[in-house]
Amino acid sequence: MRRALALTDRQMTFVRRGAAMLPVHRRDAFLRAIADRLIGEPTDSAVIEAVNLGLDAAAVVDGIKEAV
């Protein structure tokens, strides 16, 4: 069972903007990846980091990013 996650309006804006950058078929995995990284009532910094990591992972899956 998944745990509850409480996000502020500002944090939801970060998540929505991140999801909007992705094709629709990638958004579910992106949102699940964010939820897996966050616990309870996360800070803005934690949400931003989770969004960025989710976008990075989506970019790698789509072959947009090159291996470093």
C-alpha positions in Angstrom: 0.0 0.0 0.0 1.3 3.5 -0.9 1.7 6.0 1.8 0.0 9.4 1.8 2.0 12.3 0.4 1.1 15.9 1.3 2.3 18.6 -1.2 1.7 22.3 -1.0 0.2 24.2 -3.9 3.7 25.5 -4.8 5.1 21.9 -4.8 2.2 20.7 -7.0 3.1 23.4 -9.4 6.6 22.1 -9.7 5.3 18.6 -10.3 2.7 19.7 -12.9 5.3 21.8 -14.8 7.7 18.8 -14.8 5.0 16.5 -16.1 3.9 19.0 -18.7 7.4 18.7 -20.3 6.9 15.0 -21.0 4.9 13.1 -23.6 1.6 11.8 -22.1 2.8 8.2 -22.2 5.8 9.1 -19.9 3.9 11.0 -17.2 2.7 8.0 -15.2 6.2 6.7 -14.7 7.4 10.2 -13.9 4.8 10.8 -11.2 5.4 7.4 -9.7 9.2 8.0 -9.6 8.5 11.3 -7.8 6.2 9.7 -5.3 8.8 6.9 -4.6 11.4 9.5 -3.7 9.2 11.6 -1.3 7.9 10.9 2.1 5.2 12.6 4.2 5.4 16.4 3.9 8.6 17.0 1.8 10.4 20.3 1.6 10.3 22.4 -1.6 14.0 21.4 -2.2 13.1 17.7 -2.0 10.3 18.1 -4.5 12.4 20.0 -6.9 15.2 17.4 -6.6 12.6 14.6 -7.2 11.2 16.4 -10.2 14.6 16.9 -11.7 15.6 13.3 -11.2 12.4 12.2 -12.7 13.0 14.4 -15.8 16.6 13.1 -16.1 15.4 9.5 -15.9 12.7 10.2 -18.6 15.4 11.8 -20.8 17.6 8.8 -20.5 14.8 6.4 -21.4 13.9 8.5 -24.4 17.6 8.6 -25.5 17.7 12.4 -25.2 20.7 12.5 -22.8 24.0 11.0 -23.6 25.9 8.9 -21.1 28.4 10.9 -19.1 
